[in-house]
Amino acid sequence: MLVCASKALTTIFTSARGHAMTTFNRIFTTERLLQIIVILAATVAMKLMG
């Protein structure tokens, strides 16, 4: 479901922004963005516990 939403957003952004968004999408894949979100969530959780 997350991948489907991501693909829909990618389509919207690519049509809206063109080449710049295509470059962005090449660098920040769905997997990479999920890794960033997980790391940020873990960091926030550790700050709250400590």
TIMI-2910 file (N, C-alpha, C, CB; in pm, 1 decimal, decimal comma, always signed):
<rs>
+----------+----------+----------+----------+----------+----------+----------+----------+----------+----------+----------+----------+------+
!      n_x !      n_y !      n_z !     ca_x !     ca_y !     ca_z !      c_x !      c_y !      c_z !     cb_x !     cb_y !     cb_z ! resn !
+----------+----------+----------+----------+----------+----------+----------+----------+----------+----------+----------+----------+------+
!    +82,1 !   -118,5 !     +0,0 !     +0,0 !     +0,0 !     +0,0 !    +87,2 !   +126,0 !     +0,0 !    -93,8 !     -0,8 !   +120,5 !  Met !
!   +194,0 !   +124,7 !    +80,9 !   +285,9 !   +238,8 !    +85,8 !   +355,0 !   +257,5 !    -48,3 !   +390,4 !   +219,8 !   +197,1 !  Leu !
!   +390,1 !   +145,9 !   -112,2 !   +457,3 !   +154,2 !   -242,6 !   +363,2 !   +214,3 !   -346,0 !   +505,7 !    +14,6 !   -288,8 !  Val !
!   +235,4 !   +174,7 !   -340,6 !   +135,9 !   +227,5 !   -434,9 !   +120,6 !   +378,1 !   -417,2 !     -0,6 !   +157,4 !   -415,4 !  Cys !
!   +111,8 !   +423,6 !   -292,7 !   +100,7 !   +567,3 !   -265,6 !   +226,7 !   +640,2 !   -311,8 !    +76,4 !   +592,5 !   -115,0 !  Ala !
!   +340,8 !   +577,0 !   -289,3 !   +466,8 !   +637,1 !   -330,1 !   +473,1 !   +652,0 !   -481,8 !   +584,5 !   +553,3 !   -280,1 !  Ser !
!   +427,7 !   +549,8 !   -554,2 !   +428,3 !   +556,6 !   -700,2 !   +333,0 !   +664,4 !   -750,9 !   +390,4 !   +420,9 !   -759,8 !  Lys !
!   +218,3 !   +679,5 !   -683,4 !   +124,0 !   +783,8 !   -723,0 !   +185,6 !   +921,7 !   -701,3 !     -7,9 !   +770,9 !   -643,9 !  Ala !
!   +251,4 !   +940,9 !   -586,6 !   +317,2 !  +1068,4 !   -559,0 !   +430,1 !  +1093,8 !   -658,1 !   +371,3 !  +1070,8 !   -415,8 !  Leu !
!   +504,2 !   +988,2 !   -690,1 !   +613,0 !  +1001,9 !   -786,5 !   +559,0 !  +1048,7 !   -920,9 !   +688,4 !   +868,8 !   -802,4 !  Thr !
!   +447,0 !   +990,6 !   -964,0 !   +386,5 !  +1029,2 !  -1091,3 !   +344,1 !  +1175,8 !  -1088,6 !   +265,5 !   +939,3 !  -1122,9 !  Thr !
!   +281,6 !  +1217,1 !   -978,3 !   +237,1 !  +1355,9 !   -966,0 !   +356,5 !  +1450,8 !   -968,8 !   +156,4 !  +1375,5 !   -836,3 !  Ile !
!   +459,7 !  +1420,4 !   -887,9 !   +575,8 !  +1507,9 !   -880,9 !   +652,4 !  +1512,6 !  -1011,6 !   +667,2 !  +1463,6 !   -770,3 !  Phe !
!   +666,2 !  +1397,4 !  -1076,3 !   +741,5 !  +1393,4 !  -1202,3 !   +671,2 !  +1476,9 !  -1308,1 !   +758,5 !  +1248,1 !  -1251,6 !  Thr !
!   +538,2 !  +1464,9 !  -1315,7 !   +466,7 !  +1543,4 !  -1415,9 !   +469,1 !  +1692,3 !  -1380,4 !   +321,5 !  +1494,1 !  -1428,8 !  Ser !
!   +472,5 !  +1723,4 !  -1250,9 !   +470,8 !  +1863,3 !  -1208,8 !   +608,3 !  +1928,2 !  -1220,3 !   +420,7 !  +1874,1 !  -1065,8 !  Ala !
!   +713,0 !  +1855,6 !  -1186,9 !   +845,7 !  +1916,4 !  -1177,9 !   +940,5 !  +1879,3 !  -1291,6 !   +908,2 !  +1878,1 !  -1049,1 !  Arg !
!   +914,3 !  +1768,7 !  -1358,3 !   +997,5 !  +1730,1 !  -1471,5 !  +1131,6 !  +1673,3 !  -1431,5 !  +1018,8 !  +1846,7 !  -1560,1 !  Gly !
!  +1236,8 !  +1724,6 !  -1493,8 !  +1370,8 !  +1667,5 !  -1480,3 !  +1423,4 !  +1668,1 !  -1336,6 !  +1466,3 !  +1742,8 !  -1568,3 !  His !
!  +1400,0 !  +1775,3 !  -1263,0 !  +1450,9 !  +1784,4 !  -1125,4 !  +1392,3 !  +1673,7 !  -1038,2 !  +1418,1 !  +1922,2 !  -1064,7 !  Ala !
!  +1262,8 !  +1646,5 !  -1053,1 !  +1199,4 !  +1541,7 !   -973,6 !  +1250,1 !  +1404,3 !  -1016,3 !  +1046,2 !  +1548,7 !   -987,0 !  Met !
!  +1277,6 !  +1386,5 !  -1144,2 !  +1330,5 !  +1258,5 !  -1190,6 !  +1464,6 !  +1230,2 !  -1123,8 !  +1345,4 !  +1257,9 !  -1344,6 !  Thr !
!  +1549,2 !  +1331,0 !  -1115,0 !  +1678,3 !  +1316,1 !  -1048,3 !  +1658,5 !  +1285,4 !   -900,6 !  +1763,2 !  +1442,9 !  -1065,5 !  Thr !
!  +1565,5 !  +1356,2 !   -836,1 !  +1533,1 !  +1332,2 !   -694,7 !  +1489,3 !  +1187,9 !   -674,3 !  +1422,4 !  +1428,7 !   -646,4 !  Phe !
!  +1402,2 !  +1138,4 !   -760,8 !  +1350,1 !  +1001,7 !   -747,0 !  +1457,5 !   +896,9 !   -769,2 !  +1236,4 !   +978,9 !   -844,7 !  Asn !
!  +1556,3 !   +928,3 !   -851,8 !  +1666,9 !   +834,7 !   -871,5 !  +1751,4 !   +823,4 !   -745,8 !  +1753,9 !   +878,3 !   -989,5 !  Arg !
!  +1773,7 !   +934,8 !   -678,5 !  +1857,2 !   +935,1 !   -559,3 !  +1781,9 !   +877,1 !   -440,2 !  +1905,0 !  +1076,9 !   -528,0 !  Ile !
!  +1658,9 !   +923,6 !   -416,9 !  +1580,4 !   +881,6 !   -301,3 !  +1475,4 !   +779,9 !   -342,4 !  +1514,1 !  +1002,2 !   -234,2 !  Phe !
!  +1514,4 !   +653,9 !   -344,5 !  +1420,1 !   +547,5 !   -375,6 !  +1330,2 !   +524,6 !   -254,1 !  +1494,6 !   +416,4 !   -415,7 !  Thr !
!  +1222,7 !   +450,5 !   -274,1 !  +1129,8 !   +420,2 !   -164,4 !  +1202,5 !   +349,7 !    -51,4 !  +1012,5 !   +333,3 !   -214,3 !  Thr !
!  +1289,9 !   +257,2 !    -84,8 !  +1364,2 !   +183,3 !    +18,1 !  +1452,4 !   +278,2 !    +99,6 !  +1450,8 !    +72,4 !    -46,6 !  Glu !
!  +1519,8 !   +369,4 !    +32,6 !  +1608,2 !   +465,3 !   +100,5 !  +1527,6 !   +556,0 !   +193,3 !  +1686,0 !   +550,4 !     -2,9 !  Arg !
!  +1412,3 !   +604,9 !   +145,7 !  +1328,7 !   +690,7 !   +229,1 !  +1277,1 !   +616,5 !   +351,9 !  +1211,6 !   +744,8 !   +148,0 !  Leu !
!  +1239,2 !   +489,5 !   +335,0 !  +1193,9 !   +409,9 !   +449,4 !  +1306,3 !   +391,6 !   +550,8 !  +1142,3 !   +273,0 !   +402,6 !  Leu !
!  +1428,8 !   +370,7 !   +504,2 !  +1542,5 !   +357,9 !   +595,1 !  +1562,5 !   +486,1 !   +674,8 !  +1670,2 !   +323,6 !   +517,1 !  Gln !
!  +1551,6 !   +599,7 !   +608,6 !  +1566,9 !   +728,3 !   +677,0 !  +1458,9 !   +746,1 !   +782,8 !  +1561,8 !   +844,2 !   +575,9 !  Ile !
!  +1334,6 !   +712,3 !   +748,3 !  +1223,3 !   +725,0 !   +843,2 !  +1244,1 !   +635,4 !   +964,0 !  +1090,1 !   +690,8 !   +775,0 !  Ile !
!  +1288,3 !   +511,6 !   +942,7 !  +1310,9 !   +418,1 !  +1053,7 !  +1422,2 !   +469,9 !  +1144,7 !  +1346,6 !   +276,9 !  +1000,2 !  Val !
!  +1529,2 !   +519,9 !  +1087,7 !  +1640,4 !   +573,0 !  +1168,5 !  +1594,6 !   +694,0 !  +1249,7 !  +1760,1 !   +611,8 !  +1077,8 !  Ile !
!  +1519,2 !   +783,9 !  +1187,4 !  +1469,3 !   +900,6 !  +1260,1 !  +1374,3 !   +860,2 !  +1372,6 !  +1398,7 !   +996,3 !  +1164,2 !  Leu !
!  +1287,9 !   +764,0 !  +1347,2 !  +1194,8 !   +716,9 !  +1450,5 !  +1271,1 !   +653,9 !  +1566,8 !  +1094,7 !   +615,3 !  +1391,2 !  Ala !
!  +1373,5 !   +574,8 !  +1537,1 !  +1454,5 !   +513,2 !  +1642,8 !  +1528,4 !   +619,3 !  +1723,6 !  +1554,9 !   +413,5 !  +1582,5 !  Ala !
!  +1578,2 !   +720,7 !  +1657,2 !  +1648,4 !   +829,4 !  +1726,3 !  +1553,9 !   +903,6 !  +1821,0 !  +1709,3 !   +927,8 !  +1624,2 !  Thr !
!  +1436,0 !   +934,9 !  +1773,8 !  +1336,7 !  +1003,6 !  +1857,5 !  +1297,7 !   +916,1 !  +1975,0 !  +1211,6 !  +1040,9 !  +1775,2 !  Val !
!  +1276,5 !   +786,3 !  +1952,2 !  +1240,3 !   +694,9 !  +2060,0 !  +1349,5 !   +689,0 !  +2166,4 !  +1213,7 !   +555,0 !  +2004,2 !  Ala !
!  +1475,7 !   +684,2 !  +2125,9 !  +1585,8 !   +679,4 !  +2220,7 !  +1596,7 !   +809,8 !  +2299,5 !  +1716,6 !   +650,7 !  +2148,0 !  Met !
!  +1571,6 !   +923,5 !  +2233,4 !  +1574,4 !  +1052,2 !  +2304,1 !  +1464,2 !  +1057,9 !  +2409,4 !  +1559,0 !  +1169,4 !  +2204,5 !  Lys !
!  +1346,4 !  +1006,4 !  +2375,7 !  +1234,8 !  +1008,2 !  +2469,8 !  +1259,6 !   +917,5 !  +2590,6 !  +1107,0 !   +966,0 !  +2399,2 !  Leu !
!  +1330,7 !   +806,4 !  +2567,8 !  +1358,4 !   +712,1 !  +2677,0 !  +1471,1 !   +762,0 !  +2767,5 !  +1394,7 !   +574,3 !  +2620,1 !  Met !
!  +1562,7 !   +838,6 !  +2711,5 !  +1681,6 !   +877,7 !  +2785,8 !  +1673,9 !  +1001,7 !  +2861,9 !  +1789,7 !   +888,9 !  +2699,1 !  Gly !
+----------+----------+----------+----------+----------+----------+----------+----------+----------+----------+----------+----------+------+
</rs>
